[in-house]
Amino acid sequence: MDANKLVTMANQIASFFATDPDRTAAVAGTANHIQKFWEPRMRKTLLAAFDDGGDHGMHELVVAALTEHRAGLEPVA
Protein backbone atom coordinates (compact mmCIF):
# COMPACT_ATOMS: atom_id res chain seq x y z
CA MET A 1 0.00 0.00 0.00
CA ASP A 2 1.24 3.49 -0.83
CA ALA A 3 1.53 5.44 2.43
CA ASN A 4 1.18 8.80 0.68
CA LYS A 5 -2.13 7.78 -0.87
CA LEU A 6 -3.38 6.53 2.50
CA VAL A 7 -2.38 9.80 4.15
CA THR A 8 -4.34 11.67 1.48
CA MET A 9 -7.37 9.44 2.06
CA ALA A 10 -7.13 9.84 5.84
CA ASN A 11 -6.87 13.61 5.42
CA GLN A 12 -10.05 13.61 3.33
CA ILE A 13 -11.86 11.71 6.08
CA ALA A 14 -10.56 14.17 8.67
CA SER A 15 -11.65 17.13 6.53
CA PHE A 16 -15.19 15.77 6.55
CA PHE A 17 -15.23 15.34 10.33
CA ALA A 18 -13.51 18.72 10.88
CA THR A 19 -16.88 20.38 10.26
CA ASP A 20 -18.10 18.98 13.60
CA PRO A 21 -17.79 21.73 16.22
CA ASP A 22 -17.07 19.08 18.86
CA ARG A 23 -13.39 18.23 18.41
CA THR A 24 -13.68 15.05 20.49
CA ALA A 25 -16.45 13.80 18.21
CA ALA A 26 -14.42 14.76 15.12
CA VAL A 27 -11.40 12.78 16.33
CA ALA A 28 -13.57 9.80 17.28
CA GLY A 29 -15.40 9.97 13.94
CA THR A 30 -12.13 9.97 12.03
CA ALA A 31 -10.79 7.00 14.00
CA ASN A 32 -14.09 5.12 13.77
CA HIS A 33 -14.27 5.53 9.99
CA ILE A 34 -10.69 4.30 9.51
CA GLN A 35 -11.30 1.35 11.85
CA LYS A 36 -14.57 0.32 10.20
CA PHE A 37 -13.81 0.81 6.53
CA TRP A 38 -10.07 0.29 6.11
CA GLU A 39 -8.62 -3.19 5.85
CA PRO A 40 -5.92 -4.12 8.39
CA ARG A 41 -2.97 -3.66 6.03
CA MET A 42 -4.15 -0.13 5.19
CA ARG A 43 -4.30 0.75 8.89
CA LYS A 44 -0.91 -0.89 9.47
CA THR A 45 0.68 1.16 6.68
CA LEU A 46 -0.86 4.41 7.94
CA LEU A 47 0.31 3.72 11.49
CA ALA A 48 3.82 2.91 10.21
CA ALA A 49 3.92 6.23 8.32
CA PHE A 50 2.83 7.99 11.50
CA ASP A 51 5.44 6.15 13.58
CA ASP A 52 8.18 7.10 11.12
CA GLY A 53 7.64 10.69 12.28
CA GLY A 54 8.90 13.60 10.29
CA ASP A 55 6.64 15.58 8.01
CA HIS A 56 4.03 12.96 7.19
CA GLY A 57 1.50 15.60 6.09
CA MET A 58 -1.33 14.26 8.22
CA HIS A 59 -4.28 16.45 9.18
CA GLU A 60 -4.26 17.22 12.90
CA LEU A 61 -7.44 15.17 13.38
CA VAL A 62 -5.72 12.15 11.82
CA VAL A 63 -2.77 12.60 14.17
CA ALA A 64 -5.14 12.87 17.14
CA ALA A 65 -7.14 9.83 15.98
CA LEU A 66 -3.99 7.72 15.60
CA THR A 67 -2.72 8.85 18.98
CA GLU A 68 -5.90 8.69 21.04
CA HIS A 69 -7.54 5.64 19.41
CA ARG A 70 -4.48 3.61 18.46
CA ALA A 71 -5.55 0.46 20.31
CA GLY A 72 -8.71 0.24 18.21
CA LEU A 73 -6.84 0.90 14.98
CA GLU A 74 -4.06 -1.65 15.43
CA PRO A 75 -4.70 -4.68 13.20
CA VAL A 76 -5.34 -7.85 15.18
CA ALA A 77 -2.69 -10.45 14.49
DSSP file (Angstrom, degrees, kcal/mol; ACC not computed):
  #  RESIDUE AA STRUCTURE BP1 BP2  ACC     N-H-->O    O-->H-N    N-H-->O    O-->H-N    TCO  KAPPA ALPHA  PHI   PSI    X-CA   Y-CA   Z-CA
    1    1 A M              0   0    0      0, 0.0     2,-0.7     0, 0.0     3,-0.1   0.000 360.0 360.0 360.0 140.1    0.0    0.0    0.0
    2    2 A D     >  -     0   0    0      1,-0.2     4,-2.0     2,-0.0     3,-0.3  -0.721 360.0-156.0 -83.1 114.1    1.2    3.5   -0.8
    3    3 A A  H  > S+     0   0    0     -2,-0.7     4,-2.5     1,-0.2     5,-0.2   0.861  91.4  56.2 -60.6 -38.0    1.5    5.4    2.4
    4    4 A N  H  > S+     0   0    0      1,-0.2     4,-2.1     2,-0.2    -1,-0.2   0.900 107.7  47.9 -63.3 -40.1    1.2    8.8    0.7
    5    5 A K  H  > S+     0   0    0     -3,-0.3     4,-2.4     2,-0.2    -1,-0.2   0.898 111.7  50.4 -66.4 -39.8   -2.1    7.8   -0.9
    6    6 A L  H  X S+     0   0    0     -4,-2.0     4,-2.8     2,-0.2    -2,-0.2   0.878 108.5  52.0 -66.6 -36.9   -3.4    6.5    2.5
    7    7 A V  H  X S+     0   0    0     -4,-2.5     4,-2.6     2,-0.2    52,-0.3   0.925 109.9  49.7 -62.9 -43.7   -2.4    9.8    4.2
    8    8 A T  H  X S+     0   0    0     -4,-2.1     4,-1.9     2,-0.2    -2,-0.2   0.926 112.4  47.1 -60.0 -45.1   -4.3   11.7    1.5
    9    9 A M  H  X S+     0   0    0     -4,-2.4     4,-1.9     2,-0.2    -2,-0.2   0.919 112.3  49.3 -63.6 -43.9   -7.4    9.4    2.1
   10   10 A A  H  X S+     0   0    0     -4,-2.8     4,-2.6     1,-0.2    -1,-0.2   0.890 109.2  53.2 -63.2 -39.1   -7.1    9.8    5.8
   11   11 A N  H  X S+     0   0    0     -4,-2.6     4,-2.4     1,-0.2    -1,-0.2   0.866 106.5  52.6 -63.8 -36.3   -6.9   13.6    5.4
   12   12 A Q  H  X S+     0   0    0     -4,-1.9     4,-1.6     2,-0.2    -1,-0.2   0.901 109.8  48.5 -65.5 -40.6  -10.0   13.6    3.3
   13   13 A I  H  X S+     0   0    0     -4,-1.9     4,-2.1     1,-0.2    -2,-0.2   0.939 112.2  48.9 -62.3 -46.9  -11.9   11.7    6.1
   14   14 A A  H  X S+     0   0    0     -4,-2.6     4,-1.8     1,-0.2    -2,-0.2   0.878 106.3  56.8 -61.9 -38.7  -10.6   14.2    8.7
   15   15 A S  H  < S+     0   0    0     -4,-2.4     4,-0.4     1,-0.2    -1,-0.2   0.881 107.0  50.0 -61.2 -38.0  -11.6   17.1    6.5
   16   16 A F  H >< S+     0   0    0     -4,-1.6     3,-1.1     1,-0.2    -2,-0.2   0.949 114.6  42.4 -63.4 -49.0  -15.2   15.8    6.5
   17   17 A F  H >< S+     0   0    0     -4,-2.1     3,-1.8     1,-0.2    -2,-0.2   0.681  96.6  78.5 -74.5 -16.9  -15.2   15.3   10.3
   18   18 A A  T 3< S+     0   0    0     -4,-1.8    -1,-0.2     1,-0.3    -2,-0.2   0.685  80.5  70.0 -64.5 -17.3  -13.5   18.7   10.9
   19   19 A T  T <  S+     0   0    0     -3,-1.1    -1,-0.3    -4,-0.4    -2,-0.2   0.663  76.0  98.4 -74.2 -14.8  -16.9   20.4   10.3
   20   20 A D  S <  S-     0   0    0     -3,-1.8     6,-0.2     1,-0.2    -3,-0.0  -0.611  70.4-147.7 -73.1 124.2  -18.1   19.0   13.6
   21   21 A P  S    S+     0   0    0      0, 0.0     2,-0.9     0, 0.0    -1,-0.2   0.703  83.4  80.2 -67.7 -17.0  -17.8   21.7   16.2
   22   22 A D     >  -     0   0    0      1,-0.2     4,-2.1     2,-0.0     3,-0.3  -0.802  66.8-164.9 -92.5 104.3  -17.1   19.1   18.9
   23   23 A R  H  > S+     0   0    0     -2,-0.9     4,-2.7     1,-0.2     5,-0.2   0.874  87.2  55.9 -59.4 -39.3  -13.4   18.2   18.4
   24   24 A T  H  > S+     0   0    0      1,-0.2     4,-2.4     2,-0.2    -1,-0.2   0.912 109.7  46.2 -59.6 -42.5  -13.7   15.1   20.5
   25   25 A A  H  > S+     0   0    0     -3,-0.3     4,-2.7     2,-0.2    -1,-0.2   0.866 111.0  53.2 -67.5 -36.0  -16.5   13.8   18.2
   26   26 A A  H  X S+     0   0    0     -4,-2.1     4,-2.1     2,-0.2    -2,-0.2   0.910 111.2  45.4 -65.9 -42.2  -14.4   14.8   15.1
   27   27 A V  H  X S+     0   0    0     -4,-2.7     4,-2.5     2,-0.2     5,-0.2   0.939 115.5  46.8 -65.4 -46.8  -11.4   12.8   16.3
   28   28 A A  H  X S+     0   0    0     -4,-2.4     4,-2.9    -5,-0.2    -2,-0.2   0.893 111.5  51.9 -62.9 -39.9  -13.6    9.8   17.3
   29   29 A G  H  X S+     0   0    0     -4,-2.7     4,-2.3     2,-0.2    -1,-0.2   0.901 110.1  48.7 -63.1 -41.6  -15.4   10.0   13.9
   30   30 A T  H  X S+     0   0    0     -4,-2.1     4,-2.1     2,-0.2    -2,-0.2   0.943 115.2  43.9 -62.6 -49.0  -12.1   10.0   12.0
   31   31 A A  H  X S+     0   0    0     -4,-2.5     4,-2.6     1,-0.2    -2,-0.2   0.912 113.2  51.7 -63.1 -43.3  -10.8    7.0   14.0
   32   32 A N  H  X S+     0   0    0     -4,-2.9     4,-2.6    -5,-0.2     5,-0.2   0.903 109.4  49.6 -62.8 -42.4  -14.1    5.1   13.8
   33   33 A H  H  X S+     0   0    0     -4,-2.3     4,-2.6     2,-0.2     5,-0.3   0.938 112.8  46.6 -63.0 -46.2  -14.3    5.5   10.0
   34   34 A I  H  X S+     0   0    0     -4,-2.1     4,-1.6     1,-0.2    -2,-0.2   0.913 114.6  48.0 -62.1 -42.1  -10.7    4.3    9.5
   35   35 A Q  H  < S+     0   0    0     -4,-2.6    -2,-0.2    -5,-0.2    -1,-0.2   0.908 117.9  40.1 -65.4 -42.3  -11.3    1.4   11.8
   36   36 A K  H  < S+     0   0    0     -4,-2.6    -2,-0.2    -5,-0.2    -1,-0.2   0.877 126.3  28.5 -75.9 -38.8  -14.6    0.3   10.2
   37   37 A F  H  < S+     0   0    0     -4,-2.6     2,-0.4    -5,-0.2    -3,-0.2   0.522 100.7  81.5-110.2  -7.2  -13.8    0.8    6.5
   38   38 A W  S  < S-     0   0    0     -4,-1.6     5,-0.0    -5,-0.3     0, 0.0  -0.849  76.0-123.9-102.2 136.3  -10.1    0.3    6.1
   39   39 A E    >>  -     0   0    0     -2,-0.4     4,-1.9     1,-0.1     3,-1.0  -0.341  33.8-101.6 -70.6 159.4   -8.6   -3.2    5.9
   40   40 A P  H 3> S+     0   0    0      0, 0.0     4,-2.7     0, 0.0     5,-0.2   0.847 120.0  53.5 -53.7 -41.1   -5.9   -4.1    8.4
   41   41 A R  H 3> S+     0   0    0      1,-0.2     4,-2.0     2,-0.2     5,-0.1   0.824 107.2  52.8 -68.9 -27.4   -3.0   -3.7    6.0
   42   42 A M  H <> S+     0   0    0     -3,-1.0     4,-2.2     2,-0.2    -1,-0.2   0.929 112.0  44.9 -67.6 -45.3   -4.2   -0.1    5.2
   43   43 A R  H  X S+     0   0    0     -4,-1.9     4,-2.7     1,-0.2    -2,-0.2   0.905 112.1  52.8 -64.1 -41.0   -4.3    0.7    8.9
   44   44 A K  H  X S+     0   0    0     -4,-2.7     4,-2.1    -5,-0.2    -1,-0.2   0.911 110.4  47.2 -61.2 -43.5   -0.9   -0.9    9.5
   45   45 A T  H  X S+     0   0    0     -4,-2.0     4,-2.2     2,-0.2    -1,-0.2   0.898 112.6  49.1 -66.3 -41.6    0.7    1.2    6.7
   46   46 A L  H  X S+     0   0    0     -4,-2.2     4,-2.1     2,-0.2    -2,-0.2   0.923 112.0  48.4 -64.1 -44.2   -0.9    4.4    7.9
   47   47 A L  H  X S+     0   0    0     -4,-2.7     4,-2.7     1,-0.2    -2,-0.2   0.876 110.1  52.4 -64.3 -37.0    0.3    3.7   11.5
   48   48 A A  H  X S+     0   0    0     -4,-2.1     4,-1.7     2,-0.2    -1,-0.2   0.905 108.7  49.9 -65.1 -41.0    3.8    2.9   10.2
   49   49 A A  H  < S+     0   0    0     -4,-2.2     4,-0.4     2,-0.2    -2,-0.2   0.899 112.6  47.9 -62.9 -40.2    3.9    6.2    8.3
   50   50 A F  H >< S+     0   0    0     -4,-2.1     3,-1.4     1,-0.2    -2,-0.2   0.922 110.8  50.7 -64.5 -44.9    2.8    8.0   11.5
   51   51 A D  H 3< S+     0   0    0     -4,-2.7    -1,-0.2     1,-0.3    -2,-0.2   0.774  97.7  67.2 -66.3 -26.8    5.4    6.2   13.6
   52   52 A D  T 3< S-     0   0    0     -4,-1.7    -1,-0.3     1,-0.2    -2,-0.2   0.711  92.7-162.9 -66.5 -18.3    8.2    7.1   11.1
   53   53 A G    <   +     0   0    0     -3,-1.4    -1,-0.2    -4,-0.4    -2,-0.1  -0.264  41.7  99.4  70.4-156.7    7.6   10.7   12.3
   54   54 A G  S    S-     0   0    0      1,-0.1     2,-1.5    -3,-0.1     3,-0.2  -0.282  97.6 -26.0  71.8-161.5    8.9   13.6   10.3
   55   55 A D        +     0   0    0      1,-0.2    -1,-0.1     2,-0.1    -2,-0.0  -0.662  68.1 160.5 -90.3  85.0    6.6   15.6    8.0
   56   56 A H        -     0   0    0     -2,-1.5    -1,-0.2    -6,-0.1    -2,-0.1   0.600  47.4-129.6 -83.2 -11.1    4.0   13.0    7.2
   57   57 A G        +     0   0    0      1,-0.2     2,-0.3    -3,-0.2    -2,-0.1   0.705  49.0 158.9  74.6  20.2    1.5   15.6    6.1
   58   58 A M        -     0   0    0      1,-0.1    -1,-0.2     2,-0.1    -2,-0.1  -0.579  46.1-110.9 -82.4 139.2   -1.3   14.3    8.2
   59   59 A H    >>  -     0   0    0     -2,-0.3     4,-2.2   -52,-0.3     3,-0.7  -0.306  32.4-113.2 -57.7 147.0   -4.3   16.4    9.2
   60   60 A E  H 3> S+     0   0    0      1,-0.3     4,-2.3     2,-0.2     5,-0.1   0.797 117.9  55.9 -61.0 -27.9   -4.3   17.2   12.9
   61   61 A L  H 3> S+     0   0    0      2,-0.2     4,-2.5     1,-0.2    -1,-0.3   0.850 106.2  50.7 -71.6 -32.9   -7.4   15.2   13.4
   62   62 A V  H <> S+     0   0    0     -3,-0.7     4,-2.8     2,-0.2     5,-0.2   0.931 110.6  49.0 -66.8 -44.8   -5.7   12.2   11.8
   63   63 A V  H  X S+     0   0    0     -4,-2.2     4,-1.9     1,-0.2    -2,-0.2   0.932 113.6  46.5 -59.3 -45.9   -2.8   12.6   14.2
   64   64 A A  H  X S+     0   0    0     -4,-2.3     4,-3.3     2,-0.2     5,-0.4   0.904 112.2  50.7 -63.9 -41.0   -5.1   12.9   17.1
   65   65 A A  H  X S+     0   0    0     -4,-2.5     4,-2.0     1,-0.2    -2,-0.2   0.918 112.0  46.5 -63.0 -43.5   -7.1    9.8   16.0
   66   66 A L  H  < S+     0   0    0     -4,-2.8    -1,-0.2     2,-0.2    -2,-0.2   0.835 119.0  42.1 -68.4 -31.7   -4.0    7.7   15.6
   67   67 A T  H >< S+     0   0    0     -4,-1.9     3,-0.5    -5,-0.2    -2,-0.2   0.940 122.4  35.0 -78.4 -50.4   -2.7    8.9   19.0
   68   68 A E  H 3< S+     0   0    0     -4,-3.3    -3,-0.2     1,-0.2    -2,-0.2   0.745 129.2  32.2 -80.6 -25.0   -5.9    8.7   21.0
   69   69 A H  T >X S+     0   0    0     -4,-2.0     4,-0.9    -5,-0.4     3,-0.7   0.031  76.8 124.6-121.6  25.5   -7.5    5.6   19.4
   70   70 A R  H X>  +     0   0    0     -3,-0.5     4,-1.9     1,-0.2     3,-1.2   0.887  68.3  59.7 -56.6 -43.8   -4.5    3.6   18.5
   71   71 A A  H 34 S+     0   0    0      1,-0.3    -1,-0.2     2,-0.2     3,-0.1   0.872 108.2  45.8 -55.9 -38.7   -5.6    0.5   20.3
   72   72 A G  H <4 S+     0   0    0     -3,-0.7    -1,-0.3     1,-0.2    -2,-0.2   0.662 113.9  49.5 -77.7 -16.5   -8.7    0.2   18.2
   73   73 A L  H << S+     0   0    0     -3,-1.2    -2,-0.2    -4,-0.9    -1,-0.2   0.656  82.9 104.2 -96.7 -19.0   -6.8    0.9   15.0
   74   74 A E  S  < S-     0   0    0     -4,-1.9     2,-0.1    -3,-0.1   -30,-0.0  -0.455  79.7-115.1 -64.3 128.1   -4.1   -1.7   15.4
   75   75 A P        -     0   0    0      0, 0.0     2,-0.4     0, 0.0    -1,-0.1  -0.407  28.5-117.3 -62.9 140.3   -4.7   -4.7   13.2
   76   76 A V              0   0    0      1,-0.1     0, 0.0    -2,-0.1     0, 0.0  -0.665 360.0 360.0 -80.8 129.7   -5.3   -7.8   15.2
   77   77 A A              0   0    0     -2,-0.4    -1,-0.1    -3,-0.0    -3,-0.0   0.479 360.0 360.0 -76.4 360.0   -2.7  -10.5   14.5
